[in-house]
Amino acid sequence: MSGHSKRARALVTHRPIDGKVNWKLENVTVPLIQDDELLIRVVAAGVCHTDVAFSLRLDAFGVFPRVLGHEGAGYVEKIGPAVTIAKVGDPVLLSFASCTACMNCTGGHPAYCPQMPALNYISEANTFYGESGEGYEGKYFGQSSFASMTACKESSVVNVAGIVKNEDELKKFAPLGCGFQTGAGAVTNIAQAGKEDVVVILGLGGVGLAALMAANLSGCRLIIGVDRVEEKLEMAKGLGASVVINTSDPTLDLVQAIKSLTDGYGASITIETTGNMELIKSGVDFTALRGQIVFIGIPPADAELNVHLVNLIQSGKCLRGCIEGDSVPREYIPQMIQWNREGKFPLDGIIKYYKAEDWEQALADMKSGVTTKPVLTF
């Protein structure tokens, strides 16, 4: 272990009440870091729907109390003796953790590390201590960045020294660690979209809009955005959508609508970000022959998709899952920053900053569509 314990403020997730998240901003202590960890002074953390989902789980992943947050941005305060990725004072962005040694990690696919669930979804005990001395779980996604100070796994750290210009930029880029990298990577890494592709994006939250921007910068010939919130559809138009479809229309036949926009062929690439089973089924139907449908949104835990195998074989369609955009964060996050500098991946209209104590307003605005991507500041 290295250094001394530190005082911090953290959004602590307690057992949900009446099906609602139960977060409390508390004073905590961060104990000594391990040899392979860094102590990070967090300045901002993006809020993801995954944080909300894990706050409501009552299964093996529903551990309380604990500190969540997995899109952190901050500065290195201390490093363990085994750490080589950064030095004290470096600005860093935080992403998911991986073992770094398995076939997928060494082969450029760390999001498919066999230890992904254990290293990211299952917290470590006594990562924080409350004022009463009670241990709180942490190291969620290797970072638990809903805290002004946190111990972080080295594999979660992306050093952006020499890339990020100042603290304002660092805060802006906090969401690149998960949601935006997932959406953009689904298009560029998994689907490998190109100029001849017709892309349909189901759901225009932060992940969906990142996918849309990636499709636009990839030069795809037709980009169709689908959502039920008019403000999101308008934003999608400004970010490069060729056409938008509002699913709140009760008369809408989505499959027919997509077919009619594509001369009957359908989408060569469908990016599904909602986890809504009706949209998933429609997506499979309107995806073109030899097309790809990439599943990102998490459906209900017991959800199943019935696929007629003979039809699937004859159609040549490819059904693919997506975790973290199949990205290598230390390569892909700097790439997204470069796109942002070139005006191809704008973030200013998508994110909105909230003080950590205003987290309830941030969640309400995200749910209503007022805000696409809330970023908490510490």
C-alpha positions as CSV (number, residue, x, y, z in Angstrom):
1,M,0.0,0.0,0.0
2,S,1.1,3.6,-0.6
3,G,0.4,7.1,0.8
4,H,-2.1,8.2,3.4
5,S,-5.8,8.1,3.6
6,K,-7.7,11.1,2.1
7,R,-10.9,12.8,2.9
8,A,-13.4,13.3,0.1
9,R,-17.1,13.8,-0.8
10,A,-18.8,11.0,-2.6
11,L,-22.3,10.2,-3.9
12,V,-23.0,7.0,-2.0
13,T,-25.6,4.6,-3.4
14,H,-27.9,3.1,-0.8
15,R,-30.6,0.5,-1.2
16,P,-33.4,1.9,-3.5
17,I,-36.5,3.2,-1.9
18,D,-39.8,2.6,-3.7
19,G,-38.0,1.7,-6.9
20,K,-36.1,4.9,-7.0
21,V,-32.3,5.6,-6.7
22,N,-31.2,6.5,-3.2
23,W,-28.0,8.5,-3.6
24,K,-26.6,10.6,-0.8
25,L,-23.7,13.1,-0.9
26,E,-21.5,12.2,2.0
27,N,-18.1,12.8,3.6
28,V,-15.9,9.8,3.2
29,T,-12.4,8.6,3.7
30,V,-10.3,7.0,0.9
31,P,-7.8,4.5,2.4
32,L,-4.3,3.8,1.2
33,I,-4.0,2.9,-2.4
34,Q,-2.7,-0.5,-3.6
35,D,0.6,-0.9,-5.5
36,D,-1.2,-1.0,-8.9
37,E,-3.5,1.9,-8.2
38,L,-3.6,5.7,-8.5
39,L,-5.3,8.2,-6.3
40,I,-7.3,10.5,-8.5
41,R,-8.7,13.9,-7.6
42,V,-11.9,13.8,-9.6
43,V,-13.1,17.1,-11.2
44,A,-16.0,15.6,-13.2
45,A,-17.9,12.4,-13.9
46,G,-20.5,11.7,-16.6
47,V,-23.7,10.1,-15.5
48,C,-24.7,7.0,-17.5
49,H,-27.9,5.0,-17.5
50,T,-25.8,2.1,-16.3
51,D,-25.2,3.9,-13.0
52,V,-28.9,4.3,-12.5
53,A,-29.5,0.6,-13.5
54,F,-27.0,-0.6,-11.0
55,S,-28.5,1.6,-8.3
56,L,-31.7,-0.2,-8.7
57,R,-30.5,-3.8,-8.9
58,L,-31.4,-6.2,-6.1
59,D,-29.6,-9.2,-7.5
60,A,-25.9,-10.2,-6.9
61,F,-24.8,-7.0,-8.6
62,G,-27.0,-4.8,-6.3
63,V,-24.5,-4.1,-3.5
64,F,-25.2,-1.3,-1.0
65,P,-23.8,1.0,0.1
66,R,-21.3,1.7,-2.6
67,V,-19.9,4.5,-4.8
68,L,-20.7,4.3,-8.5
69,G,-19.5,6.5,-11.4
70,H,-17.5,5.2,-14.4
71,E,-16.9,8.2,-16.6
72,G,-14.4,10.1,-14.5
73,A,-11.9,12.9,-15.2
74,G,-9.3,14.3,-12.9
75,Y,-5.7,14.7,-11.8
76,V,-3.3,12.2,-10.4
77,E,-2.6,12.8,-6.7
78,K,-0.6,9.7,-5.8
79,I,0.6,6.6,-7.6
80,G,1.4,3.1,-6.3
81,P,5.0,1.8,-6.9
82,A,3.9,-0.5,-9.7
83,V,2.1,2.2,-11.7
84,T,3.7,3.3,-15.0
85,I,0.8,4.9,-16.9
86,A,1.0,8.4,-15.3
87,K,2.8,10.5,-12.8
88,V,1.6,12.9,-10.1
89,G,-0.2,15.9,-11.5
90,D,-1.1,14.3,-14.9
91,P,-4.6,14.9,-16.2
92,V,-6.4,11.6,-16.8
93,L,-9.7,10.3,-18.1
94,L,-11.1,7.1,-16.6
95,S,-12.6,4.2,-18.5
96,F,-13.3,0.5,-17.8
97,A,-10.9,-2.0,-16.2
98,S,-9.4,-5.1,-17.8
99,C,-6.9,-7.7,-16.8
100,T,-4.4,-6.6,-19.6
101,A,-3.0,-10.1,-19.9
102,C,-5.6,-12.4,-21.5
103,M,-5.9,-13.1,-25.2
104,N,-8.6,-10.4,-25.8
105,C,-6.7,-7.8,-23.8
106,T,-3.5,-8.4,-25.6
107,G,-5.3,-8.7,-28.9
108,G,-6.9,-5.3,-28.8
109,H,-10.3,-6.2,-27.4
110,P,-10.1,-5.5,-23.7
111,A,-13.9,-4.9,-23.4
112,Y,-14.2,-8.7,-23.9
113,C,-11.8,-9.6,-21.2
114,P,-13.2,-12.7,-19.4
115,Q,-12.8,-10.7,-16.1
116,M,-14.9,-7.8,-17.4
117,P,-17.8,-8.5,-15.0
118,A,-15.6,-9.1,-12.0
119,L,-13.4,-6.0,-12.6
120,N,-16.2,-3.6,-13.5
121,Y,-19.6,-4.6,-12.2
122,I,-18.6,-6.2,-8.9
123,S,-17.3,-3.7,-6.4
124,E,-14.5,-4.1,-3.8
125,A,-15.3,-3.9,-0.1
126,N,-14.0,-1.1,2.1
127,T,-12.9,1.2,-0.8
128,F,-14.4,4.1,1.1
129,Y,-15.3,4.7,4.7
130,G,-18.3,6.7,5.9
131,E,-18.2,9.1,8.9
132,S,-19.5,6.4,11.2
133,G,-16.6,4.1,10.1
134,E,-18.9,1.9,7.9
135,G,-17.1,0.5,4.8
136,Y,-18.5,1.4,1.4
137,E,-17.8,-0.7,-1.7
138,G,-16.1,0.9,-4.7
139,K,-13.7,0.4,-7.6
140,Y,-16.8,0.2,-9.8
141,F,-15.4,0.0,-13.4
142,G,-12.0,0.2,-11.6
143,Q,-12.7,3.8,-10.6
144,S,-15.9,4.7,-8.7
145,S,-15.7,8.3,-9.9
146,F,-18.7,9.7,-8.1
147,A,-16.3,11.0,-5.5
148,S,-14.0,14.0,-5.3
149,M,-11.1,11.6,-4.5
150,T,-10.9,7.9,-5.5
151,A,-8.5,5.0,-5.8
152,C,-8.4,3.8,-9.4
153,K,-7.0,0.7,-11.1
154,E,-4.2,1.4,-13.5
155,S,-6.0,-0.3,-16.4
156,S,-8.9,2.2,-16.1
157,V,-6.6,5.2,-16.6
158,V,-6.1,7.1,-19.9
159,N,-3.3,9.6,-19.5
160,V,-4.2,12.8,-21.5
161,A,-1.2,14.9,-20.5
162,G,-0.2,16.8,-23.6
163,I,-3.6,16.2,-25.2
164,V,-6.1,18.0,-22.9
165,K,-5.4,21.8,-22.7
166,N,-7.0,22.7,-19.4
167,E,-9.4,21.7,-16.7
168,D,-12.5,22.9,-18.6
169,E,-11.5,20.5,-21.5
170,L,-10.9,17.7,-19.1
171,K,-14.4,18.1,-17.6
172,K,-15.9,18.2,-21.1
173,F,-14.2,14.9,-22.1
174,A,-15.2,13.0,-19.0
175,P,-18.1,11.1,-20.8
176,L,-15.7,9.7,-23.4
177,G,-14.7,7.0,-21.0
178,C,-17.9,4.9,-21.6
179,G,-21.0,6.2,-23.3
180,F,-19.6,8.1,-26.2
181,Q,-16.8,5.5,-26.8
182,T,-19.5,2.8,-26.8
183,G,-21.7,4.5,-29.4
184,A,-18.9,5.7,-31.7
185,G,-17.0,2.4,-31.4
186,A,-20.1,0.5,-32.4
187,V,-20.1,2.2,-35.7
188,T,-16.3,2.5,-36.4
189,N,-14.9,-0.6,-34.7
190,I,-17.7,-3.1,-34.8
191,A,-19.8,-2.3,-37.8
192,Q,-16.8,-0.6,-39.6
193,A,-19.2,1.7,-41.4
194,G,-18.3,3.3,-44.7
195,K,-19.6,5.5,-47.5
196,E,-22.1,3.0,-48.9
197,D,-23.8,2.2,-45.6
198,V,-27.3,3.1,-44.6
199,V,-27.3,3.5,-40.8
200,V,-30.3,3.4,-38.5
201,I,-29.8,4.4,-34.9
202,L,-32.5,3.4,-32.4
203,G,-32.4,5.7,-29.4
204,L,-30.8,9.1,-29.4
205,G,-29.3,9.5,-26.0
206,G,-25.6,10.0,-25.4
207,V,-24.7,6.6,-26.9
208,G,-27.0,7.0,-29.9
209,L,-25.8,10.5,-30.7
210,A,-22.2,9.4,-30.5
211,A,-23.1,6.6,-33.0
212,L,-24.7,9.2,-35.2
213,M,-21.7,11.4,-35.2
214,A,-19.5,8.5,-35.9
215,A,-21.7,7.5,-38.9
216,N,-21.5,11.1,-40.1
217,L,-17.8,11.3,-39.9
218,S,-17.5,7.9,-41.6
219,G,-19.4,9.4,-44.6
220,C,-22.4,7.0,-44.5
221,R,-24.7,7.9,-47.3
222,L,-28.0,7.8,-45.3
223,I,-28.3,8.2,-41.5
224,I,-31.7,7.7,-39.9
225,G,-32.2,8.7,-36.2
226,V,-35.1,7.1,-34.3
227,D,-36.5,8.4,-30.9
228,R,-39.7,9.4,-29.2
229,V,-38.4,12.8,-27.8
230,E,-38.7,15.7,-30.3
231,E,-35.8,17.6,-28.7
232,K,-33.5,14.6,-29.3
233,L,-34.7,14.3,-32.9
234,E,-33.9,18.0,-33.5
235,M,-30.5,17.6,-32.0
236,A,-29.9,14.6,-34.2
237,K,-30.6,16.7,-37.3
238,G,-28.0,19.2,-36.2
239,L,-25.4,16.4,-35.8
240,G,-25.8,14.9,-39.2
241,A,-29.0,12.8,-39.4
242,S,-30.4,12.6,-42.9
243,V,-33.9,11.7,-41.6
244,V,-35.4,11.4,-38.2
245,I,-38.4,9.3,-37.1
246,N,-40.6,10.0,-34.1
247,T,-41.8,6.7,-32.6
248,S,-44.4,8.4,-30.4
249,D,-46.7,8.4,-33.4
250,P,-49.2,5.7,-32.6
251,T,-49.8,5.0,-36.3
252,L,-46.1,4.5,-37.1
253,D,-45.1,1.2,-38.8
254,L,-41.3,1.5,-38.2
255,V,-40.3,-1.4,-40.4
256,Q,-42.3,-0.1,-43.3
257,A,-41.0,3.5,-42.7
258,I,-37.4,2.3,-42.8
259,K,-38.0,0.2,-45.9
260,S,-39.7,3.1,-47.7
261,L,-36.7,5.4,-47.0
262,T,-34.3,2.8,-48.4
263,D,-36.0,1.6,-51.6
264,G,-37.2,-1.5,-49.8
265,Y,-33.7,-2.7,-48.8
266,G,-33.5,-1.6,-45.2
267,A,-30.5,-0.6,-43.1
268,S,-27.1,-2.1,-43.8
269,I,-26.2,-1.1,-40.2
270,T,-28.6,-0.9,-37.3
271,I,-27.4,0.4,-34.0
272,E,-29.8,-0.5,-31.2
273,T,-29.2,1.6,-28.0
274,T,-32.6,1.3,-26.2
275,G,-32.9,-2.3,-24.9
276,N,-36.6,-2.0,-25.9
277,M,-37.7,-5.4,-27.1
278,E,-40.2,-4.1,-29.6
279,L,-37.6,-1.9,-31.2
280,I,-35.1,-4.7,-31.1
281,K,-37.5,-7.0,-33.0
282,S,-38.3,-4.2,-35.5
283,G,-34.6,-3.6,-36.0
284,V,-33.9,-7.3,-36.8
285,D,-36.8,-7.1,-39.4
286,F,-35.7,-3.9,-41.1
287,T,-32.0,-4.7,-41.3
288,A,-31.1,-5.4,-44.9
289,L,-29.9,-8.7,-46.4
290,R,-26.3,-9.1,-45.3
291,G,-26.7,-6.2,-42.9
292,Q,-25.6,-5.9,-39.3
293,I,-27.5,-5.1,-36.2
294,V,-25.4,-4.1,-33.2
295,F,-27.0,-4.5,-29.8
296,I,-25.9,-2.0,-27.2
297,G,-29.0,-1.2,-25.0
298,I,-29.5,-3.6,-22.1
299,P,-33.0,-5.3,-22.2
300,P,-34.7,-6.8,-19.2
301,A,-32.7,-9.5,-17.5
302,D,-35.0,-12.3,-18.7
303,A,-35.4,-11.0,-22.3
304,E,-35.0,-13.5,-25.1
305,L,-35.0,-12.9,-28.9
306,N,-36.5,-15.6,-31.0
307,V,-34.9,-15.8,-34.4
308,H,-36.0,-18.1,-37.2
309,L,-32.7,-19.7,-38.0
310,V,-33.4,-20.7,-41.6
311,N,-34.4,-17.1,-42.4
312,L,-31.3,-15.8,-40.6
313,I,-29.1,-18.1,-42.7
314,Q,-30.7,-17.1,-45.9
315,S,-30.7,-13.4,-45.1
316,G,-27.0,-13.3,-44.2
317,K,-27.8,-10.9,-41.4
318,C,-25.3,-10.5,-38.6
319,L,-26.4,-10.0,-35.0
320,R,-23.7,-8.6,-32.8
321,G,-23.3,-7.6,-29.2
322,C,-21.4,-4.5,-28.2
323,I,-19.5,-3.7,-25.0
324,E,-17.6,-0.3,-24.8
325,G,-17.6,-0.1,-28.6
326,D,-14.9,-2.8,-28.7
327,S,-12.5,0.0,-28.0
328,V,-9.0,0.2,-26.6
329,P,-9.6,3.4,-24.5
330,R,-6.0,4.6,-24.5
331,E,-6.2,4.7,-28.3
332,Y,-9.8,5.5,-29.0
333,I,-10.3,8.3,-26.4
334,P,-7.5,10.4,-28.0
335,Q,-9.1,9.7,-31.4
336,M,-12.4,11.1,-30.2
337,I,-10.7,14.1,-28.8
338,Q,-9.1,14.7,-32.1
339,W,-12.4,14.4,-33.9
340,N,-13.8,16.9,-31.4
341,R,-11.0,19.4,-32.2
342,E,-11.8,18.9,-35.9
343,G,-15.4,19.7,-35.4
344,K,-16.5,16.2,-36.3
345,F,-17.5,15.1,-32.8
346,P,-19.1,18.1,-31.1
347,L,-20.0,17.7,-27.4
348,D,-21.0,21.1,-26.2
349,G,-24.6,20.8,-27.1
350,I,-24.9,17.3,-25.7
351,I,-23.5,17.6,-22.2
352,K,-24.6,19.8,-19.3
353,Y,-22.8,20.3,-16.1
354,Y,-24.3,19.9,-12.6
355,K,-22.7,20.3,-9.2
356,A,-22.6,16.9,-7.4
357,E,-25.1,18.1,-4.9
358,D,-27.6,18.7,-7.7
359,W,-27.6,15.1,-8.8
360,E,-31.4,14.8,-8.5
361,Q,-31.9,17.5,-11.0
362,A,-29.4,15.9,-13.3
363,L,-31.2,12.6,-13.2
364,A,-34.6,14.2,-13.7
365,D,-33.3,16.2,-16.7
366,M,-31.7,13.1,-18.2
367,K,-35.0,11.2,-17.8
368,S,-37.1,13.9,-19.4
369,G,-34.8,14.6,-22.3
370,V,-33.9,18.1,-21.2
371,T,-30.3,16.9,-20.9
372,T,-28.7,14.2,-23.0
373,K,-25.6,13.6,-21.0
374,P,-25.3,15.1,-17.4
375,V,-21.8,15.6,-16.1
376,L,-21.4,16.0,-12.3
377,T,-18.6,18.3,-11.1
378,F,-16.8,18.1,-7.8
